[in-house]
Amino acid sequence: RSLVINANTNNHKDLEDVCHGWCAIVPLGDFEGGDACFPELGVRIACPPGSIIFMRSYAVEHYIGSFVGNRYSIVHFTHQ
């Protein structure tokens, strides 16, 4: 588990995560934007404060879109 504070991410896969495992992200704070983006799939999902998103972060390229304000994310994952 990690706490991510006001960080933007570039497009990536989390290759240390379990291959068939899940990652859960819970964004918190007072912010606008910060969508979960999956360029390979052509999908962008709004993630307002208090939402939760599950993904296979090992297998699917993803990044967090730009945001304004204070964004804190609790990220749950399992490493190999």
C-alpha positions in Angstrom: 0.0 0.0 0.0 1.2 3.5 -0.6 0.0 7.1 -0.1 0.5 9.3 -3.2 0.4 13.1 -2.5 -0.2 15.6 -5.4 1.6 13.5 -7.9 1.0 13.2 -11.7 2.0 10.0 -13.3 3.3 9.2 -16.8 1.8 6.4 -18.9 3.1 3.1 -17.4 2.5 -0.5 -16.3 3.3 -1.6 -12.8 5.5 -4.5 -13.6 6.3 -5.3 -10.0 2.6 -6.0 -9.3 1.2 -9.5 -9.4 0.5 -10.4 -13.1 -3.2 -11.5 -12.5 -3.7 -9.3 -9.4 -5.7 -6.2 -8.9 -4.8 -2.7 -7.9 -7.2 -0.4 -6.1 -6.9 3.4 -6.0 -8.9 5.6 -3.7 -8.5 9.4 -4.4 -9.2 11.8 -1.6 -8.9 15.5 -1.1 -10.2 18.8 -2.7 -9.3 18.6 -6.4 -10.8 18.7 -9.9 -9.6 16.4 -12.7 -7.2 13.5 -12.0 -9.0 11.1 -14.3 -7.7 7.5 -14.6 -6.6 7.2 -18.3 -6.0 4.0 -20.2 -4.6 4.9 -23.6 -4.4 1.4 -25.0 -8.1 1.0 -24.4 -9.0 4.6 -25.4 -10.7 5.0 -22.0 -10.7 7.9 -19.5 -12.6 7.5 -16.2 -13.5 10.3 -13.9 -12.2 9.6 -10.3 -13.7 12.3 -8.0 -12.7 12.4 -4.3 -14.0 9.3 -2.5 -14.4 7.1 -5.6 -12.5 3.8 -6.0 -11.1 2.3 -9.1 -9.9 -1.3 -9.6 -7.5 -2.2 -12.4 -4.9 -4.8 -13.5 -2.0 -2.3 -13.3 0.5 -4.9 -14.4 -1.3 -5.6 -17.7 -2.8 -2.3 -18.7 -1.0 1.0 -19.4 -2.4 3.8 -17.3 -1.8 7.2 -15.9 -3.5 9.9 -13.9 -4.6 12.9 -15.8 -3.8 16.5 -14.7 -5.7 17.9 -11.7 -6.0 21.2 -9.8 -6.1 21.2 -6.0 -4.8 18.8 -3.4 -5.1 15.1 -4.4 -4.2 12.3 -2.1 -4.5 8.7 -3.3 -4.4 5.5 -1.3 -3.1 2.8 -3.6 -3.5 -0.9 -2.7 -1.4 -3.4 -4.7 0.4 -6.8 -4.4 4.0 -7.1 -5.5 5.4 -10.4 -6.8 
